[in-house]
């Protein structure tokens, strides 16, 4: 059977065109689902073999209701399923989310008694979903109309999206209204289409009182079920949010505890040095050593505070940061030149290879230099006199790979997973402390995550380490950029 409808047909307009039309109510899709389920419950319980006209969302939760009805009533039922012939994208006033909500497809789970009804892509029924039941003893109509999405509000500047807009829902059992819709559908059928329903079919004026009582009872039950599900969902969401807040509080407390412990260490050393400086029998070399201890610990304290404030500022503003395209050849050579005197002082051979033809990479605006500085500084700090440090960049598909390789002290295998933790500092001996705040690698990792990059490390004790950074190229748009474009 072949059925097609004219594009200017609108069930909503047919209903609103009758004298004293039923009043539409602004309700949620969940309420619409409860009404559809109650209707199917009644048809199954009373074993009413009806002809159904439907246009429902293609989601399984909706289509399963039609399959439930057919499996219970059997071959005596007939379902006309309205479906859009093809999807159009980019039309004015439409978006992908709207199409998914309003285009119905012929579900494979239904039997051969399901008849597809073809609607043109620009049909007036694109924004409508409905279930119409037609039988001699009972007729009903459940109709949902989604108003056109409002564009930017001139006063608030906000956009009212489809997701936030309620549906205009009409539910009626009045024969005059349903007959008007049925007549409109029959008139809108294409000439080459087969006829539907006997010409003598007339909707009953009102259904039997017993059927109406049962329908109302089932609607209350189904609505109660939906309400319980909504309440359960909201309760679970609140519990999850409370747990997340609790976890954040615990993390914050642990974070502050670590900060206090880190700040206490140099203070303890400074207090010890000051008490020893007060000794009357202190010799000049000892005095000089304690003064140097004070100076070192003051620097350590300043490094901790500066690093801590920098990390806090970064974490607070990370979501609001922008990304930029930058060339490694514009950044790396200058940073390496700045650190050449440090390398020469330690007798370290420092070299770099950054081809100028490498593509531009995405990075947090103004932060690529900081990433290079932090990693190069680490390589030099942990490489002993006479060692070597290389910086090399190369193309790797949609990424540019930047390596920092050194012949330094290396990192124990069990320490590698910890080196990106806040305040973690590598110590190779009980008496050896390389200083620093232990925040440099944490900051690098946070910046790379924001721009769709990554960092990894390979290392062996006494042989050296290789830190590998991957940065997305211009042809590989990071998720952060994609999200901004969607918004």
LINGIJO-V325965 format. One record per residue. N is the residue number from 1. RES is the residue in one small letter. BURIAL is b if it has 9 or more other C-alpha atoms within 8 Angstrom, else e. Layout:
[[N;RES;BURIAL] [N;RES;BURIAL]]
This chain:
[[1;x;e] [2;x;e] [3;x;b] [4;x;b] [5;x;b] [6;x;b] [7;x;b] [8;x;e] [9;x;b] [10;x;b] [11;x;b] [12;x;b] [13;x;e] [14;x;b] [15;x;b] [16;x;e] [17;x;e] [18;x;b] [19;x;e] [20;x;e] [21;x;b] [22;x;b] [23;x;e] [24;x;e] [25;x;e] [26;x;e] [27;x;b] [28;x;e] [29;x;e] [30;x;e] [31;x;b] [32;x;b] [33;x;b] [34;x;b] [35;x;b] [36;x;b] [37;x;b] [38;x;b] [39;x;b] [40;x;b] [41;x;b] [42;x;b] [43;x;b] [44;x;b] [45;x;e] [46;x;e] [47;x;e] [48;x;b] [49;x;b] [50;x;b] [51;x;b] [52;x;b] [53;x;b] [54;x;b] [55;x;b] [56;x;b] [57;x;b] [58;x;b] [59;x;e] [60;x;e] [61;x;e] [62;x;b] [63;x;b] [64;x;b] [65;x;b] [66;x;b] [67;x;b] [68;x;e] [69;x;b] [70;x;b] [71;x;e] [72;x;e] [73;x;b] [74;x;e] [75;x;e] [76;x;e] [77;x;b] [78;x;b] [79;x;b] [80;x;b] [81;x;b] [82;x;b] [83;x;b] [84;x;b] [85;x;e] [86;x;e] [87;x;e] [88;x;e] [89;x;e] [90;x;e] [91;x;e] [92;x;e] [93;x;e] [94;x;b] [95;x;b] [96;x;e] [97;x;e] [98;x;b] [99;x;b] [100;x;b] [101;x;e] [102;x;b] [103;x;b] [104;x;b] [105;x;b] [106;x;b] [107;x;e] [108;x;e] [109;x;e] [110;x;b] [111;x;e] [112;x;e] [113;x;b] [114;x;b] [115;x;b] [116;x;b] [117;x;b] [118;x;b] [119;x;b] [120;x;b] [121;x;b] [122;x;e] [123;x;b] [124;x;b] [125;x;b] [126;x;b] [127;x;b] [128;x;b] [129;x;b] [130;x;b] [131;x;b] [132;x;b] [133;x;b] [134;x;b] [135;x;b] [136;x;b] [137;x;e] [138;x;b] [139;x;b] [140;x;b] [141;x;b] [142;x;b] [143;x;b] [144;x;b] [145;x;b] [146;x;b] [147;x;e] [148;x;e] [149;x;b] [150;x;e] [151;x;e] [152;x;e] [153;x;b] [154;x;e] [155;x;e] [156;x;e] [157;x;e] [158;x;e] [159;x;e] [160;x;b] [161;x;e] [162;x;e] [163;x;e] [164;x;e] [165;x;b] [166;x;b] [167;x;b] [168;x;b] [169;x;b] [170;x;b] [171;x;b] [172;x;b] [173;x;b] [174;x;b] [175;x;b] [176;x;e] [177;x;b] [178;x;b] [179;x;b] [180;x;b] [181;x;b] [182;x;e] [183;x;e] [184;x;b] [185;x;b] [186;x;b] [187;x;e] [188;x;b] [189;x;b] [190;x;b] [191;x;e] [192;x;e] [193;x;b] [194;x;e] [195;x;e] [196;x;e] [197;x;e] [198;x;e] [199;x;e] [200;x;e] [201;x;e] [202;x;e] [203;x;b] [204;x;b] [205;x;e] [206;x;e] [207;x;b] [208;x;e] [209;x;e] [210;x;e] [211;x;e] [212;x;b] [213;x;e] [214;x;b] [215;x;b] [216;x;e] [217;x;e] [218;x;b] [219;x;b] [220;x;e] [221;x;b] [222;x;b] [223;x;b] [224;x;e] [225;x;e] [226;x;b] [227;x;e] [228;x;e] [229;x;e] [230;x;e] [231;x;e] [232;x;e] [233;x;e] [234;x;e] [235;x;e] [236;x;e] [237;x;e] [238;x;e] [239;x;e] [240;x;e] [241;x;e] [242;x;e] [243;x;e] [244;x;e] [245;x;e] [246;x;e] [247;x;e] [248;x;e] [249;x;e] [250;x;e] [251;x;e] [252;x;e] [253;x;e] [254;x;e] [255;x;e] [256;x;e] [257;x;e] [258;x;b] [259;x;e] [260;x;e] [261;x;e] [262;x;b] [263;x;b] [264;x;e] [265;x;e] [266;x;b] [267;x;b] [268;x;e] [269;x;b] [270;x;b] [271;x;e] [272;x;e] [273;x;b] [274;x;b] [275;x;e] [276;x;b] [277;x;b] [278;x;e] [279;x;e] [280;x;e] [281;x;e] [282;x;b] [283;x;e] [284;x;e] [285;x;e] [286;x;e] [287;x;b] [288;x;e] [289;x;e] [290;x;b] [291;x;b] [292;x;e] [293;x;b] [294;x;b] [295;x;e] [296;x;e] [297;x;b] [298;x;b] [299;x;e] [300;x;b] [301;x;b] [302;x;e] [303;x;b] [304;x;b] [305;x;e] [306;x;e] [307;x;b] [308;x;b] [309;x;e] [310;x;e] [311;x;b] [312;x;e] [313;x;e] [314;x;b] [315;x;e] [316;x;e] [317;x;e] [318;x;b] [319;x;e] [320;x;e] [321;x;e] [322;x;e] [323;x;b] [324;x;b] [325;x;b] [326;x;b] [327;x;b] [328;x;b] [329;x;b] [330;x;e] [331;x;b] [332;x;b] [333;x;b] [334;x;e] [335;x;b] [336;x;b] [337;x;e] [338;x;e] [339;x;b] [340;x;b] [341;x;e] [342;x;e] [343;x;b] [344;x;b] [345;x;e] [346;x;b] [347;x;b] [348;x;b] [349;x;b] [350;x;b] [351;x;e] [352;x;b] [353;x;e] [354;x;b] [355;x;e] [356;x;e] [357;x;e] [358;x;b] [359;x;b] [360;x;b] [361;x;b] [362;x;b] [363;x;b] [364;x;b] [365;x;b] [366;x;e] [367;x;b] [368;x;b] [369;x;b] [370;x;b] [371;x;b] [372;x;b] [373;x;b] [374;x;b] [375;x;b] [376;x;b] [377;x;b] [378;x;e] [379;x;b] [380;x;b] [381;x;e] [382;x;b] [383;x;b] [384;x;b] [385;x;e] [386;x;e] [387;x;b] [388;x;b] [389;x;b] [390;x;b] [391;x;b] [392;x;b] [393;x;b] [394;x;b] [395;x;b] [396;x;e] [397;x;e] [398;x;b] [399;x;b] [400;x;b] [401;x;b] [402;x;b] [403;x;b] [404;x;b] [405;x;b] [406;x;b] [407;x;b] [408;x;b] [409;x;b] [410;x;b] [411;x;b] [412;x;b] [413;x;e] [414;x;e] [415;x;b] [416;x;b] [417;x;e] [418;x;e] [419;x;b] [420;x;b] [421;x;b] [422;x;e] [423;x;b] [424;x;b] [425;x;b] [426;x;b] [427;x;e] [428;x;e] [429;x;e] [430;x;e] [431;x;e] [432;x;e] [433;x;e] [434;x;b] [435;x;e] [436;x;b] [437;x;b] [438;x;b] [439;x;b] [440;x;b] [441;x;b] [442;x;b] [443;x;b] [444;x;b] [445;x;b] [446;x;e] [447;x;b] [448;x;b] [449;x;b] [450;x;b] [451;x;b] [452;x;b] [453;x;b] [454;x;b] [455;x;b] [456;x;e] [457;x;b] [458;x;e] [459;x;b] [460;x;b] [461;x;b] [462;x;e] [463;x;b] [464;x;b] [465;x;b] [466;x;b] [467;x;b] [468;x;b] [469;x;b] [470;x;b] [471;x;b] [472;x;b] [473;x;b] [474;x;b] [475;x;e] [476;x;e] [477;x;b] [478;x;b] [479;x;e] [480;x;b] [481;x;b] [482;x;b] [483;x;e] [484;x;e] [485;x;e] [486;x;e] [487;x;e]]
